[in-house]
Amino acid sequence: MTLLDLFEPSPASPIEPAAPVIPVIVLEDARHAVPLAHACVAGGVRVLEVTLRTPAGLEAIRRIAAEVPDAWVGAGTVTSAADVGRVAAVGARFAVSPGFDRSVAAAARDLGLPLMPGVMTPSEAMAAMAVDLTLLKFFPAAAAGGLPMLKALSGPFPGLRFCPTGGVDARNAAEYLALDNVVAVGGSWLTPPAAIAREDWAAITTLARAAASLRAARVPA
């Protein structure tokens, strides 16, 4: 199963589509990983991106992969082939990169690890398509043109699907999700640092539940 299959399962698939929001999780303490993941899953959000922005990232992924079977945990901020190997070794089920790099794509392919690379231009989208990557992170979404840019990309690239991240939040997520070439959005608002620090898992479940309900009627891009 690919990451795209989770968001756009086939009519014959027995699975329910995943919630259309991927939390971009930054953890300073790996002890918070498992209760945070349980809180997200309880709210209906099971696809989780734990970034490598802190030293706790790898251990957090390992703990979620081992202890929260209902979560589909992946690694974010993957910027090198070595990163790909490290995250695969601790149980990541997918990788997210802020940009497109052929060595990262090759390492992910060799390990059978689904990769969602970041793109912001048609040239980058074409480079990703050349290595058979069709689910792309549109990043940084707001700075790269937001909704108008995604609408423009739909014409020449009807087979691509996007996960806009960067400047996406609870106020505008539904607008992005209404586009037919957007399958999910990424954002950090589901897992605010203050709530994590005070271990307010109920608050995170509430945010996840609201995010899981953000399925807007699709409109042509």
Backbone bond lengths (Angstrom), bond angles and torsions (degrees), N, CA, C in turn:
res aa  C-N    CA-C-N  psi(-1)  N-CA   C-N-CA  omega(-1)  CA-C   N-CA-C  phi
1 M - - - 1.463 - - 1.523 109.85 -
2 T 1.317 116.86 134.09 1.453 121.26 178.26 1.524 109.67 -94.63
3 L 1.319 115.60 169.56 1.455 120.43 177.45 1.528 110.24 -62.74
4 L 1.321 117.00 -39.18 1.466 119.77 179.48 1.519 111.37 -63.41
5 D 1.331 117.22 -34.30 1.464 120.55 178.85 1.530 111.71 -59.22
6 L 1.330 116.78 -30.29 1.460 119.62 -179.87 1.524 111.74 -68.03
7 F 1.332 116.31 -33.50 1.462 120.38 -176.65 1.519 112.69 -94.01
8 E 1.336 116.58 -28.36 1.456 121.15 179.03 1.525 109.63 -130.30
9 P 1.342 117.53 67.13 1.463 119.08 179.97 1.523 110.48 -64.89
10 S 1.315 116.27 151.86 1.460 120.66 178.88 1.520 109.71 -70.76
11 P 1.342 117.22 159.08 1.473 119.38 179.27 1.519 113.05 -56.67
12 A 1.332 116.54 -28.21 1.466 120.01 -179.25 1.524 113.04 -86.21
13 S 1.330 116.69 -6.70 1.467 120.02 -175.88 1.524 110.70 -72.70
14 P 1.328 117.46 139.49 1.462 120.22 179.23 1.526 113.58 -81.63
15 I 1.335 118.25 -7.44 1.458 119.70 -174.97 1.520 111.45 -86.97
16 E 1.311 115.20 153.05 1.455 121.00 172.80 1.527 108.45 -84.66
17 P 1.337 117.76 144.15 1.466 118.61 177.96 1.526 111.02 -58.12
18 A 1.314 115.75 143.70 1.464 119.99 177.54 1.521 110.12 -69.32
19 A 1.327 115.66 156.44 1.460 120.41 174.46 1.522 109.04 -56.87
20 P 1.326 118.05 143.35 1.460 120.94 -170.92 1.525 115.13 -81.81
21 V 1.312 117.35 17.42 1.463 121.03 178.38 1.525 109.03 -128.67
22 I 1.321 115.86 130.08 1.466 121.80 175.11 1.519 107.82 -105.56
23 P 1.324 118.44 113.25 1.456 118.68 178.06 1.526 111.06 -68.85
24 V 1.314 115.48 133.47 1.467 121.69 175.60 1.525 106.07 -94.71
25 I 1.319 115.41 105.42 1.462 121.79 -166.78 1.526 110.72 -102.81
26 V 1.323 115.44 127.77 1.462 122.16 175.56 1.525 107.44 -118.58
27 L 1.317 116.58 116.32 1.462 120.96 -177.08 1.521 110.98 -116.19
28 E 1.305 115.18 131.61 1.459 121.18 174.71 1.521 111.82 -89.96
29 D 1.338 116.31 -20.57 1.463 121.71 -175.81 1.530 107.84 -135.87
30 A 1.313 117.27 119.24 1.462 121.08 -177.89 1.518 112.77 -64.84
31 R 1.342 118.17 -17.96 1.463 119.93 177.16 1.523 112.29 -61.70
32 H 1.327 115.99 -23.56 1.463 119.40 -178.58 1.533 112.87 -83.12
33 A 1.309 117.30 -8.87 1.458 120.34 -170.74 1.526 112.82 -62.21
34 V 1.312 117.02 -50.89 1.465 120.24 -174.32 1.533 112.08 -68.80
35 P 1.338 120.06 -49.45 1.465 117.38 177.75 1.526 113.07 -62.76
36 L 1.321 117.46 -33.16 1.464 120.46 176.60 1.526 110.37 -64.67
37 A 1.323 116.51 -44.97 1.462 120.03 179.68 1.522 110.92 -62.96
38 H 1.325 117.07 -42.57 1.465 120.18 177.50 1.535 110.60 -61.12
39 A 1.328 116.74 -39.29 1.463 120.46 -179.79 1.522 111.22 -64.47
40 C 1.328 116.75 -40.86 1.463 120.63 178.41 1.526 110.81 -65.92
41 V 1.317 116.50 -46.46 1.466 120.74 -179.09 1.525 110.48 -62.65
42 A 1.327 116.99 -38.72 1.467 120.69 179.30 1.523 111.19 -62.16
43 G 1.328 116.32 -28.24 1.460 120.61 178.02 1.512 113.99 -89.22
44 G 1.340 116.65 1.42 1.455 119.94 177.39 1.513 115.15 97.25
45 V 1.327 117.83 6.62 1.466 122.38 179.30 1.520 108.03 -108.40
46 R 1.326 116.92 111.74 1.463 118.46 -175.61 1.532 114.36 -116.11
47 V 1.327 117.83 -10.34 1.464 120.50 174.99 1.523 107.42 -93.64
48 L 1.327 116.90 115.17 1.460 122.44 -171.37 1.525 110.26 -123.14
49 E 1.304 116.09 132.49 1.468 121.48 175.39 1.521 109.15 -108.89
50 V 1.313 116.41 110.62 1.461 121.74 176.52 1.527 107.47 -99.19
51 T 1.308 116.48 120.12 1.462 119.93 -174.14 1.528 112.11 -80.80
52 L 1.316 113.77 158.91 1.463 120.95 175.07 1.531 111.59 -95.20
53 R 1.310 116.33 25.45 1.464 120.08 -177.71 1.523 113.23 -74.33
54 T 1.327 116.74 -15.74 1.463 120.90 179.99 1.529 109.09 -127.70
55 P 1.332 117.39 160.71 1.466 119.91 177.42 1.522 113.49 -62.10
56 A 1.327 117.66 -19.59 1.462 120.68 -178.18 1.523 112.56 -80.49
57 G 1.318 118.12 -9.70 1.457 121.17 -171.78 1.520 114.86 -57.44
58 L 1.319 116.71 -51.88 1.467 120.00 -177.62 1.527 112.06 -61.84
59 E 1.312 116.87 -45.18 1.461 119.63 -179.57 1.528 110.46 -66.31
60 A 1.324 117.35 -35.33 1.461 120.33 177.79 1.525 110.61 -62.99
61 I 1.326 116.78 -42.82 1.469 120.42 177.86 1.526 110.01 -62.32
62 R 1.329 116.65 -44.51 1.462 120.39 -179.14 1.523 111.26 -59.11
63 R 1.327 116.46 -43.63 1.462 119.76 -178.01 1.526 111.67 -67.39
64 I 1.329 116.98 -42.84 1.471 119.30 179.94 1.528 110.06 -65.06
65 A 1.324 116.83 -44.05 1.462 120.30 179.96 1.524 111.45 -59.69
66 A 1.320 116.80 -36.68 1.462 121.17 -176.65 1.518 113.53 -83.09
67 E 1.342 117.12 -29.98 1.461 119.48 -167.98 1.525 115.57 -117.17
68 V 1.333 117.31 -9.21 1.475 119.67 -178.87 1.523 107.85 -126.58
69 P 1.331 117.19 80.07 1.459 120.34 -173.56 1.524 114.12 -64.30
70 D 1.326 117.83 -22.68 1.462 119.97 179.99 1.522 113.18 -79.96
71 A 1.327 116.82 -8.04 1.462 120.44 178.61 1.525 110.16 -92.07
72 W 1.319 115.77 146.88 1.466 122.86 173.20 1.523 104.03 -108.76
73 V 1.330 116.96 91.32 1.457 120.71 -171.19 1.518 111.16 -94.34
74 G 1.320 115.00 135.18 1.450 121.24 177.14 1.515 110.91 -130.18
75 A 1.313 115.38 174.59 1.459 121.94 -177.94 1.516 110.37 -110.38
76 G 1.315 115.98 133.52 1.456 121.23 174.98 1.514 111.31 -107.02
77 T 1.316 116.26 169.64 1.465 123.39 -178.11 1.528 110.96 58.69
78 V 1.325 115.97 39.76 1.467 122.00 175.80 1.523 107.35 -85.70
79 T 1.322 116.80 115.03 1.458 119.92 -171.61 1.529 114.24 -122.45
80 S 1.330 117.86 2.97 1.461 119.62 -179.31 1.517 109.91 -149.61
81 A 1.326 116.05 162.68 1.459 120.43 175.42 1.524 110.58 -62.14
82 A 1.328 116.61 -34.98 1.464 119.75 178.02 1.520 110.95 -63.37
83 D 1.339 116.82 -39.12 1.463 120.40 175.88 1.524 110.89 -58.63
84 V 1.326 116.29 -42.02 1.462 120.52 -179.58 1.529 110.10 -57.67
85 G 1.320 116.15 -46.75 1.458 119.87 179.02 1.512 112.76 -62.19
86 R 1.324 116.53 -40.64 1.462 120.08 -178.58 1.529 111.51 -66.25
87 V 1.332 116.91 -43.79 1.461 118.24 -176.13 1.527 110.87 -72.56
88 A 1.325 117.00 -34.57 1.465 119.31 176.27 1.521 110.42 -63.67
89 A 1.325 117.00 -37.50 1.463 121.11 -177.44 1.517 112.92 -66.35
90 V 1.335 117.60 -26.75 1.472 119.32 -179.01 1.529 112.01 -97.72
91 G 1.327 117.87 5.10 1.453 119.87 172.91 1.508 117.33 103.73
92 A 1.338 118.07 9.90 1.464 119.32 176.67 1.523 109.87 -60.51
93 R 1.322 116.23 140.37 1.460 121.06 -178.46 1.523 112.19 -99.23
94 F 1.311 117.02 -7.97 1.459 122.18 173.69 1.519 108.08 -161.97
95 A 1.320 115.72 167.01 1.461 121.22 178.56 1.516 109.18 -131.27
96 V 1.321 115.54 145.89 1.457 122.68 178.24 1.519 107.66 -125.45
97 S 1.333 115.47 129.90 1.459 120.49 179.70 1.521 109.40 -116.50
98 P 1.336 118.90 145.94 1.459 120.11 177.94 1.525 113.08 -70.73
99 G 1.329 117.36 -15.95 1.467 121.17 179.53 1.514 110.25 -146.52
100 F 1.335 115.31 -179.68 1.460 119.56 178.79 1.520 109.51 -101.96
101 D 1.332 115.99 128.58 1.459 121.93 177.62 1.526 107.69 -139.51
102 R 1.323 117.02 128.81 1.466 120.15 -175.30 1.522 112.79 -63.53
103 S 1.320 117.24 -34.41 1.464 118.20 -179.81 1.525 111.39 -69.14
104 V 1.321 116.80 -35.96 1.460 120.76 176.21 1.523 109.86 -66.29
105 A 1.339 116.02 -44.18 1.464 120.17 179.29 1.524 111.37 -62.39
106 A 1.334 116.61 -40.32 1.469 120.03 -179.36 1.521 111.11 -67.39
107 A 1.329 116.82 -41.16 1.464 120.05 179.67 1.530 110.65 -64.30
108 A 1.328 116.65 -41.35 1.460 120.09 178.91 1.525 110.75 -64.96
109 R 1.327 116.43 -41.82 1.470 120.19 178.36 1.525 110.51 -62.05
110 D 1.327 116.97 -44.14 1.467 120.40 -177.76 1.526 112.04 -63.55
111 L 1.330 116.50 -30.51 1.465 120.68 -178.96 1.531 112.26 -94.72
112 G 1.323 116.64 -2.08 1.458 119.85 -178.29 1.517 112.96 68.32
113 L 1.336 116.79 28.70 1.462 121.55 -177.95 1.525 109.61 -99.71
114 P 1.326 119.37 118.12 1.464 120.12 177.77 1.521 110.98 -56.84
115 L 1.324 115.84 135.32 1.461 121.73 -177.98 1.517 109.86 -122.79
116 M 1.324 116.66 133.90 1.453 122.51 171.97 1.527 107.71 -116.64
117 P 1.328 117.28 95.86 1.457 119.50 -177.48 1.522 111.64 -82.37
118 G 1.307 115.76 154.71 1.448 120.63 176.78 1.524 111.55 -83.91
119 V 1.329 115.23 138.99 1.461 121.57 174.85 1.522 108.27 -139.12
120 M 1.344 115.71 155.54 1.458 119.36 173.45 1.521 112.15 -142.29
121 T 1.333 117.57 1.55 1.456 120.75 -179.62 1.527 109.88 -135.04
122 P 1.337 117.84 160.40 1.461 120.18 174.86 1.528 112.63 -59.43
123 S 1.325 117.64 -36.96 1.463 120.02 -179.66 1.522 110.99 -62.80
124 E 1.326 116.90 -42.06 1.462 120.02 178.40 1.528 110.68 -66.99
125 A 1.327 116.77 -38.12 1.457 120.06 177.35 1.526 110.55 -61.69
126 M 1.325 117.13 -41.51 1.463 120.64 179.14 1.520 111.34 -66.63
127 A 1.331 117.22 -37.45 1.462 120.18 177.78 1.520 110.75 -63.20
128 A 1.333 116.76 -39.47 1.466 120.20 178.15 1.524 110.54 -68.11
129 M 1.319 117.59 -41.45 1.460 121.25 178.84 1.527 111.13 -61.31
130 A 1.326 116.90 -33.68 1.464 121.19 -177.71 1.520 112.40 -63.91
131 V 1.333 116.87 -21.82 1.470 120.20 177.07 1.532 110.30 -112.85
132 D 1.332 115.29 25.45 1.474 122.94 171.55 1.521 114.11 66.98
133 L 1.318 116.96 30.66 1.457 120.82 173.97 1.528 108.17 -100.73
134 T 1.324 116.51 120.35 1.465 119.88 -174.67 1.526 113.82 -121.87
135 L 1.330 118.01 -6.22 1.461 121.66 171.01 1.518 107.08 -108.20
136 L 1.326 115.62 113.40 1.457 120.62 -170.17 1.532 110.92 -123.09
137 K 1.310 114.76 145.82 1.453 121.16 172.83 1.532 107.70 -84.04
138 F 1.317 117.57 121.35 1.468 120.74 176.06 1.516 106.72 -90.82
139 F 1.337 115.37 107.38 1.464 120.32 -169.36 1.518 111.46 -146.24
140 P 1.339 117.39 140.62 1.460 128.01 -10.03 1.533 109.53 -79.13
141 A 1.309 117.10 120.81 1.462 121.98 -165.87 1.528 113.15 -55.93
142 A 1.318 117.50 -53.05 1.461 119.45 -175.96 1.527 111.03 -64.02
143 A 1.323 116.81 -45.32 1.464 120.64 -178.16 1.521 112.66 -69.63
144 A 1.345 116.81 -25.01 1.464 121.52 -176.79 1.524 113.19 -89.93
145 G 1.310 117.64 4.79 1.458 119.56 176.28 1.502 115.38 118.72
146 G 1.322 117.56 -7.97 1.449 121.64 172.91 1.515 114.91 54.88
147 L 1.322 115.91 -139.67 1.459 122.11 -176.45 1.527 113.23 -57.80
148 P 1.349 119.11 -45.65 1.465 118.51 -179.72 1.530 112.86 -60.46
149 M 1.326 117.31 -37.41 1.452 120.05 -179.89 1.532 110.94 -67.57
150 L 1.317 117.33 -42.69 1.456 120.31 178.25 1.525 111.19 -63.03
151 K 1.315 116.62 -38.61 1.467 119.91 176.68 1.524 110.30 -63.86
152 A 1.334 116.48 -40.33 1.459 120.12 179.58 1.524 111.67 -66.35
153 L 1.329 117.55 -36.72 1.465 121.04 -178.96 1.529 112.44 -70.05
154 S 1.320 116.87 -23.03 1.467 118.92 -176.19 1.522 112.34 -67.18
155 G 1.327 117.64 -28.97 1.459 120.25 -178.59 1.519 113.44 -64.54
156 P 1.331 118.20 -59.71 1.460 119.41 -179.03 1.524 114.41 -76.97
157 F 1.342 117.58 -16.33 1.461 120.41 -175.70 1.534 111.12 -127.71
158 P 1.332 118.13 64.89 1.473 119.78 -176.25 1.523 113.50 -66.57
159 G 1.325 117.60 -19.14 1.454 119.97 -178.16 1.515 114.63 -89.43
160 L 1.329 117.09 -3.86 1.459 119.78 -178.51 1.522 111.60 -90.17
161 R 1.325 115.33 147.08 1.450 122.22 173.38 1.522 107.91 -123.75
162 F 1.335 114.90 148.72 1.457 119.57 -171.69 1.528 112.02 -128.29
163 C 1.341 113.15 152.93 1.456 122.63 169.68 1.529 107.06 -123.52
164 P 1.338 118.20 92.09 1.460 120.17 179.86 1.524 111.40 -65.85
165 T 1.318 115.78 135.81 1.457 122.42 -179.56 1.523 108.14 -145.43
166 G 1.313 116.30 140.33 1.459 120.56 -179.22 1.518 109.96 105.91
167 G 1.328 116.23 98.20 1.457 120.38 -175.33 1.517 112.98 85.76
168 V 1.326 116.86 8.89 1.468 121.23 176.13 1.521 107.87 -99.53
169 D 1.335 115.97 132.40 1.459 119.52 179.56 1.521 109.73 -147.77
170 A 1.323 116.31 -172.17 1.462 120.62 -176.02 1.522 112.29 -62.21
171 R 1.330 117.07 -23.70 1.471 119.52 -177.42 1.518 112.93 -77.74
172 N 1.320 117.89 -30.84 1.467 119.30 -174.47 1.522 114.22 -121.10
173 A 1.340 117.95 0.02 1.461 120.21 -175.96 1.523 112.26 -58.98
174 A 1.324 117.50 -40.81 1.462 120.21 -177.86 1.522 111.79 -62.59
175 E 1.338 117.45 -32.94 1.471 119.96 178.30 1.524 110.78 -64.26
176 Y 1.321 116.32 -41.16 1.464 119.63 177.15 1.527 110.81 -67.21
177 L 1.320 116.52 -43.86 1.456 120.63 -176.39 1.521 112.66 -67.39
178 A 1.322 117.23 -18.22 1.462 120.24 178.07 1.523 112.22 -72.31
179 L 1.334 117.69 -18.80 1.463 120.69 -179.87 1.524 109.90 -75.75
180 D 1.328 116.33 139.28 1.459 118.35 -174.64 1.521 113.27 -75.83
181 N 1.333 119.43 -9.45 1.463 120.16 174.98 1.531 112.22 -100.44
182 V 1.318 117.26 11.04 1.466 122.81 177.26 1.528 108.56 -112.67
183 V 1.331 116.87 120.60 1.469 120.21 -179.90 1.516 112.32 -101.03
184 A 1.322 116.75 -20.66 1.463 121.18 -179.91 1.513 107.86 -163.34
185 V 1.310 115.35 165.59 1.457 120.86 171.84 1.515 107.91 -124.91
186 G 1.309 116.20 156.42 1.457 121.18 176.45 1.511 109.95 -115.23
187 G 1.320 116.23 143.85 1.451 118.96 179.07 1.505 112.61 -168.46
188 S 1.317 115.19 159.15 1.466 120.65 -177.55 1.521 112.54 -96.61
189 W 1.346 117.16 -1.68 1.461 118.01 -174.28 1.525 112.86 -69.58
190 L 1.333 118.13 -19.42 1.466 119.99 179.55 1.525 112.26 -72.02
191 T 1.311 116.54 -25.67 1.472 120.28 -174.13 1.531 109.68 -128.25
192 P 1.326 117.27 66.23 1.467 119.86 -177.00 1.528 111.82 -64.08
193 P 1.323 117.04 138.55 1.469 120.27 -178.52 1.527 113.75 -54.79
194 A 1.337 116.81 -36.70 1.466 118.58 -178.46 1.525 111.37 -64.39
195 A 1.329 116.68 -40.67 1.469 120.00 179.13 1.529 110.70 -67.34
196 I 1.341 116.62 -38.60 1.467 119.71 177.87 1.528 110.21 -64.66
197 A 1.325 116.08 -43.59 1.469 120.02 -177.26 1.517 111.39 -61.34
198 R 1.325 117.28 -37.96 1.474 118.71 -179.67 1.526 112.03 -92.95
199 E 1.341 116.02 6.32 1.465 123.41 177.50 1.534 111.35 56.00
200 D 1.319 114.58 44.89 1.460 121.35 179.71 1.525 108.49 -91.63
201 W 1.318 115.71 75.27 1.466 120.19 -175.03 1.523 111.78 -69.96
202 A 1.321 117.52 -27.97 1.469 119.88 177.09 1.528 110.76 -63.78
203 A 1.320 116.90 -37.68 1.465 119.95 178.80 1.526 110.48 -65.41
204 I 1.324 116.66 -38.28 1.462 119.95 179.89 1.530 110.58 -69.73
205 T 1.329 117.40 -37.35 1.460 119.73 175.32 1.525 110.76 -61.77
206 T 1.315 116.99 -39.68 1.472 120.60 177.86 1.520 111.22 -63.03
207 L 1.329 116.85 -42.89 1.464 120.69 178.17 1.526 110.65 -65.37
208 A 1.327 116.29 -39.93 1.463 120.02 179.35 1.522 110.80 -65.58
209 R 1.313 117.23 -40.67 1.465 120.52 179.83 1.530 110.46 -62.27
210 A 1.315 116.84 -40.85 1.464 120.04 177.86 1.527 110.53 -65.71
211 A 1.324 117.09 -40.08 1.460 120.90 179.68 1.522 111.14 -65.83
212 A 1.326 116.56 -38.92 1.460 120.67 -178.50 1.521 111.80 -64.62
213 S 1.323 117.37 -20.53 1.462 121.30 -178.82 1.518 112.66 -90.07
214 L 1.332 117.72 0.62 1.469 121.38 -173.83 1.521 112.23 -82.34
215 R 1.303 118.12 51.86 1.448 120.38 175.33 1.519 108.21 -99.04
216 A 1.317 115.34 105.58 1.463 119.73 -179.33 1.528 109.84 -92.09
217 A 1.318 115.82 158.75 1.471 119.54 174.25 1.524 108.63 -63.96
218 R 1.335 117.11 131.91 1.446 120.42 -176.88 1.528 111.20 -75.19
219 V 1.313 115.47 142.07 1.457 121.83 174.87 1.529 107.50 -127.14
220 P 1.325 118.58 150.33 1.456 119.23 178.11 1.518 111.19 -59.81
221 A 1.331 115.91 136.75 1.465 119.73 176.29 1.511 109.95 -70.88
